């Protein structure tokens, strides 16, 4: 055990997690603290922050919870100034926030594009600059981790701008890996898929418990289940730690195998098993056509 903890090398270091109070951000913040890090989080959700702050303080040797919307450059600057005052350094930065709305491109307007770009890409540039300035001054490197999505690596109809921004994050990590490598700063992304967050239909335990929910998981996710916080945080801990000291400019896919499937589905074979198909079976296609022609949902 001592050997593993020594190899990980996170104890006493400082982690900054933007969007660290809720959704995918909270388990990341919590588990970085459990690994012995001092953790600073910011979030625009005041209610989530009020719950996460005390919970984080119970786990972390030292922590900071700061109310800030990462889309506001002044708020981001104030957050990093608070980190300076509290900890005096940054060793790991995890950028979590993201989001979008559902609409075909032709139904959207520049104001909507700008909102999605700011929420998913522009703030990453801002937080990265704040982080790199500090890591460069420290002189001993660091790790920057962007939480992206599998949609950075495949099409996303009706959320095209969102998908494009996530693809931009993946490319940004590659470019910065080259620019910042001489400083010992590593930059990587984590691309999750099927991690339910509050408000999503598939996050409802009743959906997961229904036969249809279990079948849907089996058909579309090779590992047959949705992801959990620990599934994600294990990968973040790896990229934050010295275990990944020679890993930079890459994307770690945490998706249960969905990117590998890329259009292949496990269709029920009628005998309790499944067969992998990349086309809709004829009988299913015929039934769907009948419903479509009859105006059925």
Phi, psi and omega in degrees: 000318179300323180296316181296314181297322178293319178295322181295311172066035181260342186302128177085347179283168185249128176246137174248127181235111176276138187069035190269008185259342184211181178055226178285340184289324185295310178299330176295311180301313182300315186282333171296321176293319179298332179280003176099007181276153166273132193234132173245127179238150168229154180199149178274344181275101183298321180296314179297322181293321179295330176279319185288324183305303179296323179296321179292321181297331179289335184261317187279148174292332175202142184209163178219130175241122190230131180276114180202142173263117186295347176285348181258108182303324180294321179293321178296316179299318179296322178297312181292329174295322177294324176296317178302314183294322184279316189243332178077008179192168174221124179255329182221135173233128178242120180260113187255317192305150176185177179152168183195186173232162185261119177188143174295152184306319185290350177261005182251167183227166182308323180299319178292320178300315182298320180297317180292320180296317180294322185284337186242340186229308187301318181296331179295319176300316182295308182294328177295316179299315179300318182292313184295321178304318181287317180296321180295318179295326179292323175082009181235026174076197181164182183229127175247130184232123176258128174273113184251225180195158177300334180293351172290346188236011175206172182292154176219080180299144180070004169217044189297320181292319177301310179300321179295321179291324178291324174296324178297323178298316180298319179288324177301316180299320179296314182295317181289333176301322178285316183294322189259353180307315180300340178270358182078016180263122179262143181227121181219166176236154172242127184245094180275161171213143179059052169248098184298137174237159184308138179098343178277142179301319183284357175272351181289121179304329179294323177295316181297329183276344180286150176304321180295323178293316179294322179293319179300316178301315182295328184282324190253343182242112182307324177280353170079012180207161175286160178282156177242169179304319181293328176300320181283314187292331177301321180287322177295317178300320178299311182289333178284332191268174177288349176298335181249031187297344179246022181246119176205151178074022184236168176243129176261114183272119181243078194223011181066010179101008186291325178292321177298324180295312174039061177104351176268135180233145178272097182274137176303135183262006177087354181240018181093356179248194183224153172230136182280127181226142173252011172231153176289127179306148186303316183294324178290317179298319179296318180294319178294322178296318178298318179295319180296316181292328181271002178075019179276151179289000000 
